[in-house]
Amino acid sequence: MKRILFICSQNRLRSPTAEQVFAEYAGIETASAGTNHDAEEPLTPELLQWADLIFVMEKAHRNKLSQRFKAHIGGKRIVCLNIPDDYTFMDPELVRLLKAKVSRFLA
């Protein structure tokens, strides 16, 4: 079972959408979190340690990871999807973008 963590700022739109979309894939367990302190599900060291692969929506999220959680990342792969905060939860265009950008890392 591959454990995938999706990260955005507030954990309200992009990362929960990704979590839900990829939760249906066989052999994958998903979670999501936000880098902001007031996120719906704030990022924790435990979530980072749980994950096998980490996807961030923007470079700013990767930077926050490096600054605040460097000791908990270890050698884990962090993939930046470059998806701006322009979408609503489960927006069909966001789902299409996520599938196009994430699926190749799950093979």
Phi, psi and omega in degrees: 000123179267129181258120186245130178246128177252133185231133169225202184277304187258348184057043180242330187235292187290303184292323175294327176297312179299317179302315182291317182299312187273351176296337181278350182282139180293139175078012182233136173245134185238155173210164176216158181201168178240150181280339180282149182296332181261021179295156177304314176232095182295144178295137180231158175302325181296319178296319179296320179292327179295322189286142171269328183217136184240129175247129173249151183279329183220161178301326180300326179291320177297319179298317178296321177301313182296324182283314189264338188230022185308318183292341185258353182279322183062220180261023184291147179283130176241120182250125176268123183271347181053052177248113182290165182276062184242014189232155174267170179299129180061024175304128182304324178291321177296317179299316178300313179299314180300312180299320180294322186270331186266323189307323182294339179275351185261355182292000000 
